[in-house]
């Protein structure tokens, strides 16, 4: 009867994940994973046919962590602004994870450029929220969410590359500006700008998003 494996599959994936967080996905090689576990490469190939299989598990683990964090945006008002802020915050706090998920490409069907199918429901709910909050058409609401996400991706990429530093307040103000500028353009094209309504929007959007349970 063959001996039981000394290491569990979950322990190997966790070691590979930690290595990815420190060195990037390129740093996940069999010898280094073995070192993290204090063993040889043998346990890895007890569970995996090759390193591509192990890296796929690392990707799935990272994707779940990111998805869970970003989906929390739905519990905030406004959710679309919280999503943009969380997107950047996740990149700042997990640069190698973010790099693997969003800067190296993947095979998942894309919903919004670099945003994959995992977020379809959340993106659609944010579009509905934007349409109601700003009184703009569904088409323009979708475009606003897209522009906000692209803008957030730009700031996130700068943070990951180390070429710029943004405080939480600066990020909040930047997202507010891009959204309000887009709304003003939409209102101008649709039915004219309502100055009083815009003042209320500016006051509401300028503040940090609040958790629904605290409102």
C-alpha positions in Angstrom: 0.0 0.0 0.0 1.6 3.3 -1.1 2.4 5.8 1.7 0.0 8.8 2.2 1.2 12.0 0.7 3.0 14.2 3.3 1.5 17.4 1.9 -2.1 18.1 1.0 -3.1 19.6 -2.4 -4.4 22.7 -0.6 -1.0 23.3 1.1 0.8 23.1 -2.3 -1.6 25.6 -3.9 -1.3 27.9 -0.8 2.5 27.8 -1.1 2.4 28.5 -4.8 -0.1 31.4 -4.2 2.2 33.0 -1.6 5.1 32.7 -4.1 3.0 34.4 -6.8 2.2 37.2 -4.4 5.9 37.8 -3.7 7.4 37.3 -7.2 4.6 37.2 -9.7 3.2 34.2 -11.6 6.6 33.8 -13.4 8.2 33.0 -10.0 5.9 30.0 -9.5 8.3 27.2 -10.5 8.4 23.7 -9.0 11.7 24.1 -7.2 10.7 27.3 -5.5 7.3 25.9 -4.5 9.1 22.9 -3.0 11.4 25.2 -1.0 8.4 27.0 0.4 7.1 23.7 1.6 10.5 22.5 2.9 10.6 19.6 0.5 11.5 18.6 -3.0 9.3 19.0 -6.1 8.0 15.4 -5.7 4.8 16.3 -3.7 3.7 18.8 -6.4 3.6 16.1 -9.1 1.7 13.8 -6.9 -1.3 16.0 -7.5 -0.6 17.9 -10.7 0.5 16.7 -14.1 2.5 19.8 -14.6 3.1 23.4 -13.4 0.4 24.7 -15.7 -2.2 22.8 -13.7 -0.8 24.3 -10.4 -0.8 27.8 -11.9 -4.4 27.4 -13.0 -5.3 26.6 -9.4 -3.3 29.7 -8.3 -5.3 31.8 -10.8 -8.6 30.4 -9.6 -7.7 31.2 -6.0 -6.7 34.7 -6.9 -9.7 35.3 -9.0 -12.1 34.2 -6.2 -10.3 36.5 -3.7 -10.6 39.5 -6.1 -14.2 38.7 -7.0 -15.3 38.4 -3.4 -13.7 41.7 -2.6 -15.2 43.6 -5.5 -18.7 42.1 -5.1 -18.8 43.8 -1.7 -19.4 47.0 -3.7 -23.1 46.0 -4.0 -23.4 46.7 -0.3 -22.5 50.4 -0.7 -24.1 53.6 -2.0 -23.2 54.5 -4.6 -22.1 51.0 -5.6 -20.5 52.1 -8.9 -18.1 54.5 -7.1 -17.2 51.9 -4.4 -16.5 49.5 -7.2 -14.0 51.9 -8.8 -12.3 52.6 -5.5 -12.1 49.0 -4.6 -10.6 48.1 -8.0 -7.8 50.5 -7.4 -7.4 49.6 -3.7 -7.1 45.9 -4.6 -4.4 46.7 -7.1 -2.4 48.8 -4.6 -2.7 46.1 -1.9 -2.1 43.1 -4.1 0.0 44.2 -7.0 1.2 40.8 -8.2 -2.3 39.3 -8.0 -3.7 42.2 -9.9 -1.0 42.0 -12.5 -1.7 38.3 -13.1 -5.5 38.7 -13.3 -5.8 41.9 -15.3 -2.5 42.9 -17.0 -1.4 39.6 -18.5 -4.6 38.6 -20.3 -6.7 35.5 -19.9 -9.1 33.4 -21.9 -12.3 34.3 -20.1 -15.0 36.0 -22.1 -14.8 39.7 -21.7 -17.7 41.9 -20.5 -15.9 45.2 -20.4 -12.5 45.2 -21.9 -10.3 43.9 -19.2 -13.3 42.9 -16.9 -14.3 39.3 -17.3 -17.6 37.4 -17.3 -17.4 37.0 -13.5 -18.6 40.6 -13.1 -21.4 40.6 -15.6 -24.2 40.8 -12.9 -22.4 43.5 -10.9 -21.7 45.6 -13.9 -25.3 45.4 -15.0 -26.6 46.4 -11.6 -24.3 49.4 -11.5 -25.6 50.5 -14.9 -29.1 50.5 -13.5 -28.0 52.4 -10.5 -26.3 55.1 -12.6 -29.3 55.4 -14.9 -31.6 56.1 -11.8 -29.2 58.3 -9.9 -28.3 60.6 -12.8 -31.5 60.4 -14.8 -29.7 59.4 -18.1 -30.5 56.8 -20.7 -29.5 53.1 -20.3 -27.1 53.5 -23.1 -25.3 56.5 -21.5 -25.4 54.8 -18.1 -23.5 51.8 -19.6 -21.0 54.1 -21.2 -20.5 56.0 -18.0 -19.7 52.7 -16.1 -17.4 51.7 -18.8 -15.5 55.0 -18.7 -15.3 54.9 -14.9 -13.9 51.3 -15.0 -11.3 52.2 -17.7 -10.3 55.3 -15.7 -9.9 53.1 -12.5 -7.9 50.6 -14.5 -5.5 53.4 -15.5 -4.9 54.5 -12.0 -4.6 50.9 -10.8 -2.0 50.1 -13.5 0.0 53.2 -12.5 -0.1 52.0 -8.8 1.0 48.5 -9.8 3.9 49.8 -11.9 5.1 52.1 -9.1 5.1 55.1 -11.3 2.6 57.0 -9.2 1.0 57.2 -5.7 -2.6 58.1 -5.0 -4.2 58.6 -1.7 -7.7 57.3 -1.0 -9.0 60.9 -1.0 -7.4 61.6 -4.4 -8.9 58.4 -5.8 -12.4 59.3 -4.5 -12.2 62.8 -6.0 -10.8 61.6 -9.3 -13.6 59.0 -9.8 -16.2 61.7 -8.8 -14.8 64.1 -11.4 -14.8 61.6 -14.3 -18.4 60.5 -13.5 -19.7 64.0 -13.1 -18.0 65.2 -16.3 -19.6 62.3 -18.2 -23.0 63.0 -16.7 -22.9 66.7 -17.7 -22.1 65.7 -21.2 -25.0 63.2 -21.3 -27.4 65.7 -19.9 -26.3 68.4 -22.3 -27.0 66.0 -25.2 -30.2 64.6 -23.9 -32.3 67.3 -22.3 -30.1 70.1 -21.1 -28.2 70.5 -17.8 -30.2 71.0 -14.7 -27.9 73.1 -12.5 -29.8 72.4 -9.2 -29.8 68.7 -9.8 -26.1 68.8 -10.7 -25.3 70.6 -7.4 -27.0 67.9 -5.4 -25.2 65.2 -7.4 -21.8 66.9 -6.8 -22.5 67.0 -3.1 -23.6 63.4 -2.9 -20.9 61.9 -5.2 -18.1 63.9 -3.6 -18.4 62.0 -0.3 -17.0 58.5 0.2 -19.5 55.6 -0.5 -21.4 54.4 2.6 -22.3 50.9 3.6 -26.1 50.5 3.2 -26.5 49.2 6.8 -25.0 52.5 8.1 -27.3 54.8 6.1 
